[in-house]
Amino acid sequence: MTANAEIDLPFTNGVKRVKLSHPLRWVTGIICIIFLALLFRAFANGQIEWSYVGQFLTAKAILFGFGNTLLMTVLAMALGIALGLLAALMRLSDNPVASTVAGGYIWFFRGTPVYLQLLLWFNLALIFPVMGIPGLWEARTVDIMTPFWAALLGLGVCQGAYTAEVIRAGILSVDAGQVEAAKAIGMRRSQVLHHVVLPQTLRVITPPIGNEVIGMLKHTSLAAVISYHEIMHTASMIYFVNNRVMEMLIVCSIYYLATVTLLSIGQSFLEKRLGRSLSRSSAKVKIEEGVGA
């Protein structure tokens, strides 16, 4: 019996359906299980003091560093989204100056590594020793550009360049005909934005923005190079003292994996919520079109 004859179609009454065998799936599954078992056994019997992992998992220094990691993730993403929205609108503007400035911003900050940008912000005092308004307020740049502000600007400004392209793509994905149709039935510009453009844009950009948030969580570890006290920097300071390198790295891995898991669940929930909102908005527009007709 061929594979086509095994499909259960309405006109195949009386034909016995035969399931195809997939021996390769079983072989692949067994290999994966064996590999995971060996990996688990290697870590369980390796030279890892798991008691140190449990001890430092709730240490005050680690919790403080993890709190700084979350704080920097939230603030840098907020700055990145704000700058990204502004840059996206400027890129879509008919004003050539605004479009060129936004394009230059995106080109520079997407073209240089985050690591490099963090060092540039942190060492800004080498170029501008003093910052402020002459005669009104002045301060030494080295006092202003602390590791916190250097990390926030380095991560947030760079993120804005990537977010700008995500938002711009989301806005361009909305069919222009829908906007014209909404205006034709008498919807104001704010109504078109709220009921037509924004719901569809949010639905399109939510997955990539969610990925950017997860990426930002991990990129905060780069701020250790400028001595920002996030979890990786704190862990390194501890293992320089007790020489428990792998144990401290495992502690950091647990925190990162747990946070990414929660963020992924939240992203999935938000995507479903926005999907329902889009369906309701589309239904409302259809009703208004019917009333207008």
N, C-alpha and C positions, 0 to 999 in steps of 0.2 A: 504494500500500500504506500503510495507516495505521500509526501508531506502535505500536498494540496488536498488530498482526499481525507486527511485527518482533521481538517478544520470543521468545527461543528457549525454548519450553516443550516438555515431553515429548510432547504430542499434536500438535505441529506438524512431524512428520517429513515431509521432502520440501519444506518451505517454505524458500526461500532467505532467509537473514537479511541484511537491508540495514542498514548503519550510517548513522545520522543525521549529516548534515553540520552542523558548527558554525562557520560563517564568522566569527561574532562573537568566538570564542575566538582565532582567528588574528589578527584585527585588534587585539584587546586585547593579545595577546602582543607583536606587532610594536611597538605604541605604547610598551609598557613597556620593551622593549629599546632603542628609540630614546631614550627619556627617560633611562635609566640611562647610555647611551653619552654623551649630552650632559652629564649631571651629572659623569661621570668626566672628560670632556674639560675641563670648566670648572675642576674642582679641580686637574687636572694642569697646566693652563696659567695658573692663578690666581697671585696674588702671595703664594705660600706657600713659604717656605724649608724644603724637605723635609729638608735636611741638619740643620737644628736639631731637627726631629722625631726623627730617628735619634740625634742627639747626646744629647738629654735623655731619651730613652726609657729609658736605663739609667743616668741620673744618680743619684748617691747620695741627693740630696735628694728626688727623685721616688720612689725605692724606699723611702726612710724614710717618706714620706707615705703611700704605698700600703700599707705594713705597718701603719701606724696606722689606716688605713681598714679593713683586714681585722680587726685586733684589736678595734676598736670595733664592727664588725658582729657578730662572734662574741659578745662580752660583752653587748652591748645586746640581742641576740636571746635569749641565755640568760636574762637578767634578765626580758625580756618574756614568755618562755614560762613561767618560774616564777611570775611574778605573774599571768599569764593563767590558768594552771591553778588557782591558789588562788582567784582571783576567780570563775572558772567554777563551782567547787565551792560557793563561798559563794552564788552566784546560784541554784544548784539546791537549796540547803539549805532545810529547813522552818523554820529559825530566821529570823524576820522581820527581826531586827537585822542578822544577817550578810548576808541577801539585800539589805537596803536599803543597807548600807555598800558592798557590791560594786557595786550599781547606781549609786550616787553616784560611785564611782571611775570606772566606765566612762563615765558621762555627762560628767564634767568633762574627762577626758583625751581623749576622742574629740571633744569639742566645742570644743577650743581648738587652734590651729595648733602644730605641732612647733616652728616658729621662735620663737613666743611662749614656749613652755615652756622652751626652751633659755635664753632671756634671763632668765626668772624664776629658774631654778636658778642661773645665773651671777651674778645680782645679789641673791642671797638675803641677803648681808651687809647690805644696806640695811634689811632688816626685822629680822634677828637678827644683830647684830654679833658675838656670842659664842655658841658652841655647846659643849655638854658637860654634865656633871653637876656642879652647884654643890658646891664643897668637895672634890670628888674629882679631876675632870679638866675643864679648860676650855681652849678655843683660839679664836682669831679665825676667824670664818667665812670671811673673805677668804683665809686661808691654807689652809683645808680645801677650799673649793669652787674647785678649780683647773679649767682648761678641760677636763681629762680627766674629772673626776668630774661636772662639770656636763653634759658631753655624754653620759656614760653614763646618768645619771639622767634627763636630758631625753628621750633616745631610748628607753631601756629601759622607763621607767615608762609612757610614752605607748604603746609597742608592746604592753605588757601589757593595756591596755584593749581593743585590737583583737583580740589573741590570745584573750582571755577569751571573746569572742563566738564565735570560730571553734571553740574547744574545746567550749563549751556546745552549739553546734549539732551538733558531731560526736557528743557523748554522747547527745543527744536523738534522733539519727538511728537509733540502735540500737533495734530492735523490742523493746518490753517483754515480749512473749510469749516471745522467745528466752531472756531472763533468767529468767523464771518456769519455762520448760521445763527449763533447766539446773539450777535449784534443785530441781525436782521429781524429777530423776533422781539427786539426792544430791550434786551438785557444791557444794563449799564456796564462800564468797563470793570468796575469792582466786582460785579456779579459774574462776569465772564471769567475773571481771574479766580474767584472763589469756587464757582461751580464747574468750570470747564478746564482751565489751564492748570490750576494748582493741584487738584486731586490727581490728575494724570501725571503731572510732573513728579509729585511726591512718590507715586507708585513706581515710577521708573527709576528714580534716584535712590530709593530706600536701600536696595541691595548693595550698590556700590558704596553708599555712605556708611552703611553698616560695616562693610569690609574695611573702610578707611578708619573707623573707630577702633576696630580690632587691631589694625596696623599701627595706629597711634599708641595704643596701649603698649605694644612691644617696642615702638620707636623711642619711648621715654627712656629705655635703658641706655640709649646713646648719650643721654644727658649726664651719664656718669663721667664722661670725659672732661666736663667742666665742673665736676664735684657737686652736682645737684644730688641731694640725698634721697634718691629713689631706691627701690628695693634691691636692684643689682649693685648699686654703689655701696649700700649698707651691707649686703652679703659679702662683698669683696673685702670690706674693712674687717669683717668678722673672721673670714677665713685666712686673712693675712696674719691674724693673731693665733688662732687655734689650729691652723693648717688643715682644716676639714673642708677642702675645696668642693669635692663632689657632694658632700652632704648639704652644704649651703646652696649649691646650684640646684639640687633636687628640691629644696624648700622653695626656691624661686619658681621652679617649674610648676610646682603644685599650685601656687598662687596664680600664675599666669593661666594655666589650664582651667582652673575653676572659674576665673573671671571671664575668659573667652567663652566658656560653656554658657554662662549666664547671659552674656551679651548676645550669643547666637540664638538662645531661646527668646530673648526680648526682640531681636530683629525679626524672627519668624512670626511672633505674635503681631508686631507692628505691620508687617507685610499683609497679613490676613485682615487686619483691621482696616488698612487703607484700601484693600481690595473691596471690602464691603461698602466703604464710604464712596468709592468710585461707582459702584453699582447703583447706590441710592442716588448719587448726583446725576448719573446718566438717565435714570428713570424720571427724575424731576424735570430735567431738560426736555425729555420727550413729552411729558405731560404739558409743559409750558408751550412747546411747539404745537401740540394738538389744540390747546386753548386759543393760541394765536391764530391758528388756521380757521 
